[in-house]
Amino acid sequence: MSSGGTQDGSPVPVVVFDRSGGAWAFSDMAAAGEWMEAIDVDDGEYDAYDANGCVLSISVVDGRVVVDRTAGLFPAQALERLRTVLSASPVAVGGRTLPEMIGALLDQERTSRIARVVRRIRRLVRH
């Protein structure tokens, strides 16, 4: 698997779409690969782009999900798909670029995770 970073070594965020119309953002290709399950990849459940609009290949090698860049570059297609998915979410789509929208989705997911942890802690403290 390639590093999933830019020329300066910083990670490039990734958006993964599933067949049911969902989208998930990840900080890089490695994080996306760790999240996906091999059986779902084999079934063709996902497709993905990086924040530059590069189409990512998703495959299973020795039971591990491997995500890598392809030569395909379709930022407009990636942006439109993400806008469609996010139009039904609390993430503002407006005139944002693809990297901005993936970043907003990442922020929303982090906020949701933090809120769930806080709720669990509050329930534990009450009991």
Secondary structure as the mmCIF struct_conf table of DSSP 4:
data_model
#
loop_
_struct_conf.conf_type_id
_struct_conf.id
_struct_conf.beg_label_comp_id
_struct_conf.beg_label_asym_id
_struct_conf.beg_label_seq_id
_struct_conf.end_label_comp_id
_struct_conf.end_label_asym_id
_struct_conf.end_label_seq_id
STRN STRN1 GLY A 5 GLY A 5
TURN_TY1_P TURN_TY1_P1 GLN A 7 ASP A 8
BEND BEND1 GLY A 9 GLY A 9
STRN STRN2 PRO A 11 PRO A 11
STRN STRN3 VAL A 14 ASP A 18
TURN_TY1_P TURN_TY1_P2 ARG A 19 SER A 20
BEND BEND2 GLY A 21 GLY A 21
STRN STRN4 ALA A 23 PHE A 26
BEND BEND3 SER A 27 ASP A 28
HELX_RH_AL_P HELX_RH_AL_P1 MET A 29 TRP A 35
BEND BEND4 MET A 36 MET A 36
HELX_RH_AL_P HELX_RH_AL_P2 ALA A 38 ASP A 42
TURN_TY1_P TURN_TY1_P3 ASP A 43 GLY A 44
STRN STRN5 TYR A 46 ASP A 50
TURN_TY1_P TURN_TY1_P4 ALA A 51 ASN A 52
STRN STRN6 CYS A 54 VAL A 61
TURN_TY1_P TURN_TY1_P5 ASP A 62 GLY A 63
STRN STRN7 ARG A 64 LEU A 73
HELX_RH_AL_P HELX_RH_AL_P3 PRO A 75 LEU A 86
TURN_TY1_P TURN_TY1_P6 SER A 87 ALA A 88
BEND BEND5 SER A 89 VAL A 91
TURN_TY1_P TURN_TY1_P7 GLY A 94 GLY A 95
HELX_RH_AL_P HELX_RH_AL_P4 LEU A 98 ARG A 126
#
